[in-house]
Amino acid sequence: MRVAMYDVLNWFRHRKVFASLLVLATLAVGILIGTMVSGRAGASREQVGDGAPTLAIPSPVQLSSLFASIANKLEPAVVNISTTQVIERRSRTPRRTPRPYEEFPFPFDRFFGFPDEGPQAERSLGSGVIVDKRGYILTNYHVVEQATKIQVKLSGDPTRYVAKVIGSDSETDLAVIKIDVQRDLPTARLGNSDAVQVGDWVLTFGSPFGLEATVTAGIVSAKDRSGVSDRQFQRFIQTDAAINPGNSGGPLVNMAGEVIGINTAIITNQLSRGFEGVGFALPSNTAIQVYNQLIKTGKVTRGSIGISFLEERSNNPVLLEELGAKHGMVIEAVEPGSPAEQAGLKAGDLITHVNDKPVRTGSELVDPITQTPIGEKVRITYVRNRKQAEVWVQVADRSKVFARLAGGEEEPQRVEGSGPAELGLSVEELSADMAQRLGISAGGVMVTEVEPASFAEEIGIARGDVIQEVQRTPVNSVGEFRRLLSQLKPGQNVLFKLVRRAGRQLLTVHVAGVVPRKPE
C-alpha cells in the first residue's frame, strides 16, 4: 500500500513538472509570436537599413598642398607694420571728392575734416617683406610716409621692434626700413617679374585690417598696367587675389614661392573701400632696382633728357600715320635748358627708337633713359615733318632737369567765349593779350567750347586749347580755321596741332582722327 501511494505521488510530481514545462513552452512561443508581430508593425512606421554599411570618418588628406607649402615658407618673412604720426588737428573742411581709385591705408581724415583740438596721434597699418636676414624690409612709401614712429611685428614673435627708414621713393611708392634683431631673420626670395603671364596663379600675403598672416589666392589679371595712379614710374601687375587696407607693402608671390610684386593699390567702391577684385602690385624688377639704390645712397636718382609726352595720345594710329611712323611717342614739351633742347629736339617730334630699340609704349621710351647713368648719352631716333633723323642726347639728373616744376602745378587757363561751331567745337580769335598771358609766340585760335561726345572731344581737344595748325597748315584767324575745316571730307584723316597750358608747362599736343560722316 505504501508502495502504491509512493508511485501515485511520484506520478503526480512528474505531471506537475511536465505541466510547468508545457506552460513555459507556451509562454515562449507567445512571446516569440508577439515580437514578430511587433517588429512588422514597427517596420511599417520606421524603415531600418537592411545590410547598409556604417560610415567611417576618413583619414585627413592634404589638399592644395602647393599653396600650403608656399604659405609655410613665406609667412615667416612677412611682417606687420604699424605707424604713428603726430598731426595738428585742423578745422572742419568740406569733404573732398575721392579719386576713382584709392591707395591704402585709408585714414578717415583724408575724407573728413576735424575741429581744432591740438595735436593728435594718427595710426595706420601695413605690411612688409624681409629681403635681407639683417633686418632690411621692403614696403610701400605710403605705409611709412611722415611717420614719427614705425613698429614691426614678426611672425610668431610678440615683440614690436622699432624700425628706421633707410630710404624711400615716392615715384614708385616704395621704401626700405630696417629693424635690429640679434639673430638672422627669415627672408623671401625675389623673382623676375618679366616672366609673369596673365592667368598665372598667385598668392598675396599681409595683414588686411590688422589680421596678421593672412594669405589669399588669385590669378594675374593683367600686366604692365598703367593709368592707375598719377605717378609716372608705376606700371603694375593686376591681380584678383584679395587685397585690402593693411595689405600695402606685402608680397605678391608666384607658384615657385618667389616674390614677383609688392602690393600697392586697389580700385574700390568709395563707400566700402574694400576688396572689389582689382588689386595692383609693383613688379619685383622695379622694386629690386629701387631697393639697390636706396640701400646704397638712401635715394633714387633717375636719368632724364627733359621731354614730356602722353602715351594715351601717342597711341593713336591715325596720329602716327599722319606724322609718318608706325609707332613712337610724340614730344609735347621740351624743358628749357634740358639735354633734349640742347640736342635740338622739339615739341611735335615723334620718337620712334631709343638706342635702336623700337618705342611702342611710354615705358620703352622712359626706362632706357632712366636706367642710363647720369652723364652718358642715349641715341634718339625721331621723325619730324615725316623725315627720320637721329641725335645723341646726354642724360641728366631728372630732379635737376625738372627742378622748376617742384613747386607744384597751377590750374590750366580757362577762357570763356563763343564762336563758330565745327566738328563739335567753338573757337574765337586769339588776342595778343591772351597770347602773351599764355606765353604763345605763334598764332592760333582759342577753343572756347567742346560739345560732349563730339568728334573734337573724342580725339582729345579741350576747352582752353589753342589750335595752331590744321593738316600742317598754320591757323592765324577764325576765318582761316573755317576755311581749312571746310576742305575736309568725311572719312578723311585730320591732324590738329595744339598748344596747351598744363600748370607751369606749355605743351605742344598733336591729336588726330577720322572726320566723321554725317548721319543718313
C-alpha positions in Angstrom: 0.0 0.0 0.0 2.8 2.3 0.8 4.5 1.3 -2.5 1.3 2.1 -4.4 0.9 5.5 -2.6 4.6 6.4 -3.5 4.0 5.6 -7.1 0.9 7.8 -7.2 2.7 10.7 -5.6 5.6 10.2 -8.0 3.2 10.2 -10.9 1.6 13.5 -9.8 5.1 15.0 -9.3 6.1 14.2 -12.9 2.8 15.5 -14.2 3.4 18.8 -12.4 6.8 19.2 -13.8 5.5 18.3 -17.3 2.7 20.9 -16.9 5.2 23.5 -15.8 7.3 22.8 -18.8 4.3 22.9 -21.0 3.3 26.3 -19.6 6.8 27.7 -20.1 6.9 26.5 -23.7 3.6 28.1 -24.4 4.7 31.4 -23.0 7.9 31.3 -25.0 6.0 30.7 -28.2 3.6 33.5 -27.4 6.5 36.0 -26.7 8.2 35.0 -30.0 5.0 35.5 -32.0 4.3 38.8 -30.3 7.8 40.0 -31.1 7.5 39.1 -34.7 4.1 40.9 -34.9 5.5 43.9 -33.1 8.5 44.0 -35.5 6.2 44.0 -38.5 4.1 46.8 -37.0 7.3 48.9 -36.2 8.6 48.4 -39.7 5.5 49.9 -41.1 6.3 53.1 -39.1 10.2 53.3 -39.5 12.5 51.9 -42.2 15.6 50.2 -40.9 18.6 49.8 -43.2 18.9 46.2 -44.3 22.5 45.4 -44.6 23.6 49.0 -45.1 27.3 49.6 -44.0 28.1 52.2 -41.4 30.1 55.3 -42.4 33.6 55.9 -41.2 35.5 59.2 -40.8 38.2 59.2 -43.5 41.9 59.8 -42.8 43.0 63.5 -43.3 44.1 64.3 -46.8 46.2 67.5 -47.5 44.5 69.4 -50.4 46.2 72.2 -52.4 49.5 71.2 -50.9 51.4 73.7 -53.2 49.6 76.7 -51.7 50.1 75.3 -48.2 53.8 74.8 -48.9 54.3 78.3 -50.2 52.4 79.8 -47.3 54.5 77.9 -44.7 57.7 79.1 -46.3 56.7 82.7 -46.9 54.8 83.7 -43.8 57.8 84.0 -41.5 59.3 86.6 -43.9 56.1 88.7 -44.0 55.8 91.4 -41.3 53.1 93.6 -39.8 53.9 97.3 -39.8 52.2 99.8 -37.6 53.0 103.5 -37.7 52.2 106.6 -35.6 52.1 110.1 -36.9 51.6 113.2 -34.8 49.4 115.6 -36.7 47.9 119.0 -36.0 44.1 118.8 -35.8 42.7 121.1 -38.4 39.4 123.0 -38.7 36.5 121.2 -40.4 36.7 121.4 -44.2 34.4 120.3 -46.9 34.6 116.6 -47.8 36.8 116.1 -50.9 35.7 114.1 -53.9 37.7 110.7 -53.8 39.6 109.6 -56.9 38.2 106.6 -58.9 40.8 104.5 -57.0 42.4 105.0 -53.6 45.7 103.8 -52.4 45.6 102.3 -48.9 45.7 102.6 -45.9 42.6 104.8 -45.8 42.8 107.1 -42.7 39.4 108.8 -42.2 40.9 112.3 -42.2 41.5 112.0 -45.9 37.7 112.2 -46.3 36.6 114.4 -43.4 37.9 117.4 -41.6 38.2 117.8 -37.8 37.8 120.7 -35.5 40.8 122.3 -33.9 41.7 120.2 -30.9 45.5 120.3 -30.9 47.9 117.6 -32.0 46.7 114.0 -32.4 48.4 110.7 -32.9 47.2 109.1 -36.1 47.9 105.3 -36.5 47.8 103.1 -39.6 48.7 99.6 -40.5 50.5 98.0 -43.4 52.7 95.0 -44.3 56.3 94.4 -45.5 58.6 91.6 -46.6 62.0 90.8 -45.2 64.6 90.7 -48.1 67.8 90.6 -46.0 68.5 88.5 -43.0 70.0 91.5 -41.2 66.5 93.1 -41.0 66.0 95.0 -44.2 62.4 95.2 -45.1 60.7 96.3 -48.4 57.3 98.0 -48.1 55.3 100.9 -49.5 56.3 104.5 -49.1 52.7 105.5 -48.2 52.8 103.0 -45.3 55.7 104.9 -43.5 55.2 108.3 -45.1 55.6 111.1 -42.4 55.5 108.5 -39.6 57.1 109.6 -36.3 57.3 106.0 -35.1 57.4 102.8 -37.0 56.9 99.4 -35.3 57.4 96.0 -36.9 55.9 92.7 -35.6 57.5 89.4 -36.8 55.5 86.3 -37.4 55.2 84.3 -34.1 57.1 87.0 -32.1 55.0 89.2 -29.8 57.8 91.9 -29.6 57.3 95.1 -31.6 60.6 96.2 -33.0 61.2 99.9 -33.7 62.2 100.4 -37.4 64.1 103.2 -39.1 63.7 104.3 -42.7 66.8 103.6 -44.8 65.3 105.4 -47.9 62.1 105.9 -49.8 61.0 106.7 -53.4 57.6 108.4 -53.8 57.7 107.9 -57.6 57.3 104.2 -57.2 55.7 104.3 -53.7 58.5 102.1 -52.3 60.5 102.3 -49.1 63.2 100.3 -47.3 63.1 100.1 -43.5 65.4 98.2 -41.1 65.0 96.6 -37.6 67.8 95.5 -35.4 67.3 91.9 -34.1 70.0 89.9 -32.6 69.5 86.9 -34.9 69.3 86.1 -38.6 65.8 86.7 -39.9 63.9 84.5 -42.5 63.9 86.1 -45.9 61.7 85.9 -49.0 63.2 85.0 -52.4 62.7 87.7 -55.1 61.7 86.6 -58.6 61.9 88.1 -62.1 58.6 89.8 -62.8 59.2 89.8 -66.5 58.3 86.1 -66.5 54.8 86.8 -65.2 52.0 85.8 -67.6 48.3 86.7 -67.5 46.4 83.7 -65.9 49.3 82.7 -63.6 48.3 81.6 -60.1 49.5 84.0 -57.4 49.2 84.4 -53.6 49.2 87.6 -51.6 50.4 87.9 -48.0 49.8 90.7 -45.5 47.7 92.0 -42.6 44.4 93.2 -44.0 42.5 95.3 -41.4 45.2 94.2 -38.9 44.6 90.5 -39.4 48.1 89.2 -39.4 49.4 86.3 -41.5 46.5 86.4 -44.0 47.0 84.6 -47.3 44.7 85.0 -50.3 44.9 83.4 -53.8 44.0 84.5 -57.3 45.5 84.9 -60.7 47.4 87.6 -62.6 44.6 89.6 -64.3 46.8 91.9 -66.4 50.4 93.0 -66.5 52.2 96.3 -67.3 49.0 98.2 -66.2 49.4 101.9 -66.4 47.0 104.8 -65.7 46.2 103.5 -62.2 47.9 106.4 -60.5 49.4 109.7 -61.4 53.0 108.5 -60.8 55.0 108.2 -64.0 57.1 105.2 -62.9 54.3 103.0 -61.7 53.3 100.1 -64.1 51.5 97.4 -62.2 50.8 93.7 -62.1 47.0 93.4 -61.8 45.5 90.6 -59.7 42.1 89.4 -58.4 43.7 87.9 -55.3 42.0 89.7 -52.4 44.0 92.8 -51.3 42.6 95.1 -48.7 43.7 98.0 -46.5 46.6 96.7 -44.5 48.0 94.6 -47.3 50.1 97.5 -48.5 53.7 96.5 -48.8 53.0 92.8 -48.6 54.3 90.4 -51.3 52.6 89.0 -54.4 54.1 85.5 -54.8 54.2 83.1 -57.7 53.9 79.3 -57.6 57.7 79.0 -57.3 57.4 80.8 -54.0 59.1 83.9 -55.4 58.1 87.5 -54.7 57.1 89.0 -58.0 55.4 92.1 -56.8 54.8 94.5 -53.8 51.0 95.1 -53.1 50.4 98.8 -53.6 46.9 99.8 -54.6 43.3 98.8 -55.2 40.3 100.0 -57.2 37.5 100.0 -54.7 33.9 101.2 -54.1 34.1 104.6 -52.5 31.8 103.6 -49.7 33.1 100.2 -48.8 36.8 100.9 -49.5 37.3 97.1 -49.5 38.2 94.4 -52.0 36.5 94.6 -55.4 38.6 92.0 -57.3 41.0 94.6 -58.7 44.4 94.9 -57.0 47.8 96.2 -58.1 51.3 95.2 -57.2 54.5 96.9 -58.3 56.7 94.4 -60.2 59.6 92.9 -58.4 62.1 94.0 -61.0 61.2 97.6 -60.3 61.3 97.0 -56.6 64.8 95.5 -56.9 66.2 98.4 -58.8 64.8 100.9 -56.3 65.9 98.8 -53.3 69.5 98.6 -54.6 69.7 102.4 -54.9 68.1 103.1 -51.6 70.4 100.8 -49.5 73.5 102.4 -51.3 72.6 106.1 -51.3 69.3 106.4 -49.5 67.6 107.9 -52.5 66.8 107.1 -56.1 68.4 109.0 -59.0 66.8 108.8 -62.4 68.0 109.9 -65.7 66.1 112.3 -68.0 66.5 114.2 -71.2 63.8 116.8 -70.4 60.8 115.9 -72.5 57.1 115.4 -71.7 54.6 113.2 -73.6 51.3 111.3 -73.0 51.2 107.7 -74.0 47.4 107.6 -74.5 47.5 110.4 -77.1 50.6 108.9 -78.9 49.0 105.5 -79.3 46.6 106.8 -82.0 47.1 105.0 -85.3 45.7 107.9 -87.3 48.0 110.3 -85.5 51.0 108.1 -86.1 50.1 107.7 -89.8 49.8 111.4 -90.2 53.2 112.1 -88.5 54.9 109.4 -90.7 55.6 106.4 -88.5 54.1 103.2 -87.3 55.0 103.6 -83.7 56.5 106.1 -81.2 55.8 108.7 -78.6 55.1 112.4 -79.6 57.0 115.0 -77.6 54.6 117.5 -76.2 57.0 119.7 -74.4 60.8 120.2 -74.1 62.1 121.6 -70.9 64.1 124.8 -71.4 67.8 124.3 -71.0 67.4 120.5 -70.9 69.6 118.0 -72.8 66.8 117.5 -75.3 66.6 121.2 -76.1 70.4 121.3 -76.4 70.4 118.4 -78.8 67.8 120.1 -81.0 64.7 118.0 -80.2 61.4 120.0 -80.4 57.8 119.6 -79.4 56.0 117.7 -82.1 58.9 115.3 -82.8 57.9 111.7 -82.8 60.5 109.5 -81.0 60.5 106.0 -82.6 63.6 104.4 -81.2 66.0 104.7 -78.2 69.4 103.1 -78.7 68.0 101.4 -81.8 65.2 99.7 -79.8 61.6 100.5 -81.0 59.4 102.7 -78.8 55.8 101.5 -78.7 54.9 102.3 -75.1 55.8 105.0 -72.7 58.0 102.6 -70.6 60.0 101.7 -73.7 60.9 105.4 -74.0 61.4 106.2 -70.3 63.1 103.0 -69.0 66.3 103.0 -71.1 66.8 106.7 -70.3 66.1 106.5 -66.6 68.4 103.4 -66.3 71.3 105.1 -68.2 74.0 106.5 -65.8 73.9 110.3 -65.4 76.3 111.9 -67.9 76.2 109.2 -70.5 74.4 109.5 -73.8 71.4 107.7 -75.5 70.7 107.6 -79.2 67.3 109.0 -80.1 65.7 108.3 -83.4 62.8 110.6 -84.3 60.5 111.7 -87.1 60.0 115.4 -87.9 57.9 116.5 -90.9 57.7 112.9 -92.0 61.6 112.7 -92.2 63.6 110.4 -89.9 66.7 111.7 -88.0 69.0 110.7 -85.2 70.6 112.5 -82.4 72.8 111.7 -79.3 71.4 113.2 -76.1 73.2 113.3 -72.8 71.3 112.0 -69.8 70.9 114.3 -66.8 69.5 114.0 -63.3 65.8 114.2 -63.6 65.3 116.1 -60.3 67.5 118.8 -61.6 66.1 118.9 -65.2 62.6 119.4 -63.8 63.6 121.4 -60.7 61.4 124.4 -61.8 58.3 122.2 -61.5 58.9 121.1 -58.0 56.8 123.9 -56.6 53.6 122.3 -57.9 51.2 122.9 -60.8 48.7 125.5 -61.4 45.3 125.0 -62.9 45.1 125.4 -66.7 43.8 128.7 -68.0 40.1 128.6 -68.8 38.8 131.0 -71.5 35.2 131.8 -71.9 33.7 132.9 -75.3 31.7 131.9 -78.3 32.3 131.4 -81.9 31.6 129.2 -84.9 30.9 125.6 -84.1 32.8 123.0 -86.3 33.0 119.2 -85.6 31.7 119.8 -82.1 33.9 122.8 -81.0 33.7 126.5 -80.9 36.7 128.9 -81.3 37.4 132.6 -81.1 40.3 134.9 -82.1 43.4 134.6 -80.0 44.1 138.2 -78.8 47.6 139.5 -78.4 46.9 139.9 -74.7 45.8 136.3 -74.3 48.7 135.0 -76.3 51.1 136.9 -74.0 49.4 135.6 -70.9 49.7 132.0 -72.2 53.3 132.5 -73.4 52.5 131.7 -77.0 54.5 133.5 -79.7 52.8 132.0 -82.8 49.2 132.5 -83.9 46.2 130.3 -83.5 42.5 130.2 -82.4 41.3 129.7 -78.9 38.9 126.7 -78.2 36.1 128.1 -76.1 33.7 125.2 -76.0 33.8 121.4 -76.8 30.5 119.6 -77.1 30.2 116.4 -75.1 30.6 113.1 -77.1 31.6 115.2 -80.2 34.4 114.4 -82.6 36.5 117.1 -81.0 36.1 115.6 -77.5 36.8 112.1 -78.8 40.2 113.0 -80.3 41.2 115.0 -77.2 40.6 118.7 -78.0 39.8 120.6 -74.8 38.4 123.9 -73.9 41.3 126.4 -73.5 43.5 124.8 -76.2 45.0 126.9 -78.9 44.7 125.4 -82.3 47.8 126.4 -84.3 47.6 124.1 -87.3 45.1 122.0 -89.3 46.6 119.5 -91.6 50.1 121.1 -91.1 48.7 124.4 -92.3 49.1 127.4 -89.9 45.9 128.9 -88.4 46.0 132.6 -87.6 42.3 133.5 -87.6 38.9 132.1 -87.2 38.4 132.7 -90.9 41.4 130.6 -91.8 40.2 127.9 -89.4 36.8 127.8 -91.0 38.3 127.6 -94.5 40.6 124.7 -93.6 37.7 122.8 -91.9 35.5 123.3 -95.0 38.1 121.5 -97.1 37.9 118.3 -95.0 35.9 115.4 -96.4 34.1 112.7 -94.4 36.3 109.6 -93.8 39.5 111.7 -94.2 42.3 111.7 -91.7 42.7 115.1 -90.0 45.6 116.3 -87.9 45.5 119.2 -85.4 48.4 120.9 -83.7 47.5 122.4 -80.4 49.2 124.4 -77.6 48.0 123.6 -74.1 48.9 125.1 -70.8 49.4 122.4 -68.1 50.5 124.0 -64.9 53.8 125.7 -65.5 54.4 123.8 -68.7 53.3 124.8 -72.2 52.6 121.6 -74.1 52.6 121.1 -77.9 49.9 118.5 -78.5 49.1 116.7 -81.7 45.7 115.0 -82.0 44.2 113.2 -85.0 41.2 111.3 -86.1 38.9 110.4 -89.0 36.4 113.1 -90.0 33.0 111.7 -89.1 30.4 111.1 -91.8 27.1 112.9 -91.5 24.1 110.8 -90.3 21.9 109.5 -93.1 
